[in-house]
Amino acid sequence: MNSFRVTALAGLALLVTTTAVSAEIYKCTDAQGRTRYGDKPCTGTSVIITPKPAPVVSEDSIGRMDRTQRLLRAYEAEHEEVRRAEAEQKAEQEMRKRNCARAQNYERGVTRSSRVYRTDDTGQRIDLTTEERAATEAQARAEVARWCDSK
């Protein structure tokens, strides 16, 4: 429901309330000094209270209220976007941290091991040649550089 309809309904409710309040209200004080309010006069002292009429809602104030509501919705949407971006950034940082730790562990394993091998299709271990090992170490260092930078 748009805010104009809400405002119009609120104005209508205010009019209905104003007409209902225009009935007489009695303020009564009983023998013990307690004050009570009602729509019928009571025994003892009762005073008729005339309520002040409700303020009239002008078109200008309805327009201001509508503009304020739109501004608040825009403000909320903007802040939701900021919160979403912060959550994405935090998730990205956590992923980078995990990948950095994995890359560092892999690099340590490749550079500190006396034997580095790969497995073939049958599951047999095949030792890497000096050139293959150097390429694997360079690839491991590149992964550390990729995930462990200060971004």
VENJO-V941890 format. One record per residue. SS is DSSP state (h for helix, s for strand, l for the rest). Layout:
[[SS] [SS]]
//
This chain:
[[l] [l] [h] [h] [h] [h] [h] [h] [h] [h] [h] [h] [h] [h] [h] [h] [h] [h] [h] [h] [h] [l] [l] [l] [s] [s] [s] [s] [s] [l] [l] [l] [l] [l] [s] [s] [s] [s] [l] [l] [l] [l] [l] [l] [s] [s] [s] [s] [s] [l] [l] [l] [l] [l] [l] [l] [l] [l] [h] [h] [h] [h] [h] [h] [h] [h] [h] [h] [h] [h] [h] [h] [h] [h] [h] [h] [h] [h] [h] [h] [h] [h] [h] [h] [h] [h] [h] [h] [h] [h] [h] [h] [h] [h] [h] [h] [h] [h] [h] [h] [h] [h] [h] [h] [h] [h] [h] [h] [h] [h] [h] [h] [l] [l] [l] [l] [s] [s] [s] [l] [l] [l] [l] [l] [s] [s] [s] [l] [l] [h] [h] [h] [h] [h] [h] [h] [h] [h] [h] [h] [h] [h] [h] [h] [h] [h] [h] [l] [l] [l] [l]]
//
